[in-house]
Each structure stands twice: as C-alpha cells, then as structure tokens.
Amino acid sequence: MDFRKFQITFLKMVDIFGTPYLHSIKFNQKIQKSILGGIISIFILGISLAYFIYVINQWCTYQILPKTNNSMKVEQFSEINLQDDNPIIQISYGKYSEQSLDPFDTQNNILMPIGIYFTDGKPQKPFSLLNNKQKSDVYPNKLLPSLNKLSLVQNGNSNQDYKKTTELVIMIAKCNEEYLSEGGKCATDQQIEQFFATSVTYMDFWINLKQFNSQTQKFEVVRKQYYFWFESKSAQLSQIMIKKAYLHVDKGVLFNSYNDYNYIQDTQIMMSTTTTKLWAPLVSGDTYLSLIFRLDPVSIDVQLVYPKLGEVLAMVGSIVNLLLMVKYGAQYYNESLLENKLTDKIIRYYYSDFEELKTSQDFQTKFYYNQLKKQAKRKLIFHNILYELSRIQLFLFNQFGRTSIENSHQLKFRFQDFKVDFEGEVFTAKQQQTQLNLIAHESTSNFMIISIPEKEKMKNQRGEKVHPEIRSSLDQQSLSQDK
C-alpha cells in the first residue's frame, strides 16, 4: 500500500462524523415519525427553551448563588488603609434630655476625645476629635466627629523590611485647654463634679463593618454597636481587635477574572479596668475611657466564584436531559407504529383480502392474523431477508440453469433506444415536449416495474396527472402490444 492510499485510509478511519445508511421507509423519509412524537417534541422543546431563558436571566442578574470558599489564615504582616465617605468609627454620648449637661460642649467642655497613633510602640502627636460641628444622632444623642480614615499595621516579627506596627488609641479624657480649638474653654471643677453626680455616663460606640452582596455586587455597610460605661474614680480600657478580610471575586464569563478587595469583616473586644492616670504621661489630666484599635493577625480569606457560562449551560442540559426521558416513550411508540406498518404491508402483499382479515371480529380469523404478524416480524429480520434472496437465486438456478443466470449480469437498458431522432421531421415545440415526456415516462416505468406491487402501481397511475397526448400514446402502445 503506497503512502497516499494509507493517508486516505487513515483519514477515513479516524472520521468521527461517519453516518450509517438508513433505508427509506417512504420517499424522503428514513425515520418513522408520528403526530404524538411531534406533540411531545414541541412540549419538551418549549419547556426547555423557557427554562433556558429563565436560567440565563438568573445568571445575568447574578441571582444564581456563587461558590464561596472561606478560610482563615495567620499573617506575620498585614496592614489596612481605609478611606471611605461613610464613617468607619463613630462615637456618640447618650444625652437623655435637654436639661442634662453636654460633656462635649466646646464652651464648657468636660470630656474631650483625643486620638493618638502608636508606631512600633512609640506614641505620635495627640490630636483632638472635638470641634464645633457636632451633630445629633438619634435624639438627643450627640454624635462626635467620626473617623473616615483608618491606617493600622500589624508586624508580628518586627521585620524591618515592612512597615512598623501601628495602633490607634482613642481616649475620653478630662478637658485639656491645650487641645481646645480657638474660642473654647473648659468647665469648672464644680461643673465636672455635677456631671458625674447627675448624668448617666456611657458612650455609644460603633464601627461600620462591610459585607459583599453577591446579587448587587456592591458592599453593604453593617453597623456593629457597643456600649461603654465610665466613672470619675476609675477608667475602662478596651482593646478592639479588627479582623481584616480579603475578598477575591471571580466574575469571568468563560475564564477567571478576579477583583480583589480588603475590608473590616469583624471586631473582637477585650475589656479591663485601670486607673484614670494611665495616660497621664502622654496627656495631662485624667482619662476615663480608652479604646485601643489593633489589627488582628488572623484574617479571613474569601473566594467568591460566579458560575461560568459552561456551568449554566450544563445546569440547563441536566434538566433538559431529565425532560428528554419522555422521548423514550415517544420513540417506543414510533418503533411500534413502524413495525405494525411494515408487518401489515408484508401481509397485504400476500393477501388481497387483507382489510377483511385485519378488521374481522371472528376469533379464529383474529388468531390467524396475529400468527401472520409474528411471521411478518420474522421476515423483517435482516438474516431472513438474505436467506429468502438466496432461496430465490437457487430457485432461478434450478429453473433456468447457470447460463441464464450468468447472462442476466449482462442485461441492461440502453438509453439510446428511447431517443427519438427529430432530424428531417417538423414538430412544434409542444409536440417535441410531448415526445420527450413520453420517452421519460416509458424509460422510468421500465426501471420501476418490479419495485412497486401491481396494485400500488395501478393506484399510482390512476392518481397521476398525465398529459392527454401521452395518455393517448400509452393507450395505443398497449393496444398494439395486445394484438
């Protein structure tokens, strides 16, 4: 075998698109189909299309829940730098009535919020959170200035290659004129004693956490609220551990496409009691409440993966496959219908009174008809078809001998025998077309003469619309042949 022939053979062998030859049941029909099958097909296709549109709409509007993977990790170094239009940290004082003293009044100030950043344990310059632009939260609470910026660093190994540990301390201290804005003044000692004697001393503190909404693909703010009490004789110290979260969102349609975010996911508080002189070396005077903000080395890593197009199509396909289980019922119906049609046709070829045989109500006749159907089914078996053809060949061999059968291989039509020579004749175009139609009809009739049973052939001839001149010529040929 030469190389070219080997290539052709190999290419044909690896062809995965080969199709089997199907015998035609009728002209241009190779597969049995039925009205019931069509109804079921429309039903299944309609439901499948509706479900496909529904799932695609769910996918496009992000209503299909993404796959989420949460894990905790311990980091030797981490930092968070947040700057948000929304407040990150807010503090307010519960002032129950208008008659109660406002400890954060800048004209008669009793309490002063002071912030200090500690870098690698070393305090930075203190700054006041008090100004004249105080707002009311839920009446009559007084909302202190909020923090919209927060920078914290956690360096567990004090690695010099990274930023140094940074923490924030917010103190509620006794008024100090050093931190008052221009025009402000501290309250008298009598006013301060009156405040602690007649007021409910608690602070309302909250930190705004965030969570990611998988449907809107936006962050939502969640307020986590705490209450802190304080008094003039002792101080409260609270360590607020801020737990950072890393979010990786994959919104790719076909391939991965990640967007990374980091935000405050949660907080933990540890409280203890200390003296009011704890921060005296840093800020002169007493301190009643201290909030120390630290970055927790344990963080949360969240991976959010939205369904890819392939997963959505697979989801639709699984439901469609479930619906297509109905198709087996329709296929069984079509197979039974085809088998009954073929067996009836075989019996019809043998019995001229087939209709009477099939519709008879006589028990013996019905039994005989059922036996014939079983035999007809056996005739449809391919091996039996080959066997019957071999019997016909042996019969012809026995009747006509080997020579006649061998000569049959040489029997063929000659198309030239049907051609008409128009040379020397004068015909109109209509007459020429009539002669050509006659030739075509004669040649095809000879070609199909044993392909259709006589009864069917006569029925087809009666139903055909033949040109009157062709019909007349056919009748004349039939008459001459009879003579």
Secondary structure as UniProt FT lines:
FT   HELIX           3..13
FT   TURN            27..28
FT   HELIX           35..60
FT   TURN            61..62
FT   STRAND          67..74
FT   STRAND          77..83
FT   STRAND          89..93
FT   TURN            98..99
FT   TURN            103..104
FT   STRAND          111..119
FT   TURN            120..121
FT   STRAND          122..123
FT   STRAND          127..128
FT   STRAND          135..136
FT   TURN            139..140
FT   STRAND          142..143
FT   STRAND          149..155
FT   TURN            156..157
FT   TURN            160..161
FT   STRAND          166..174
FT   HELIX           177..179
FT   TURN            182..183
FT   HELIX           189..198
FT   STRAND          202..213
FT   TURN            214..217
FT   STRAND          218..229
FT   STRAND          235..250
FT   STRAND          258..274
FT   TURN            276..282
FT   STRAND          287..295
FT   STRAND          298..305
FT   HELIX           309..323
FT   TURN            324..325
FT   HELIX           326..350
FT   TURN            352..353
FT   HELIX           354..359
FT   HELIX           363..379
FT   HELIX           382..407
FT   HELIX           408..410
FT   HELIX           415..418
FT   TURN            423..424
FT   HELIX           429..447
FT   TURN            448..451
FT   HELIX           454..463
FT   HELIX           468..482
//
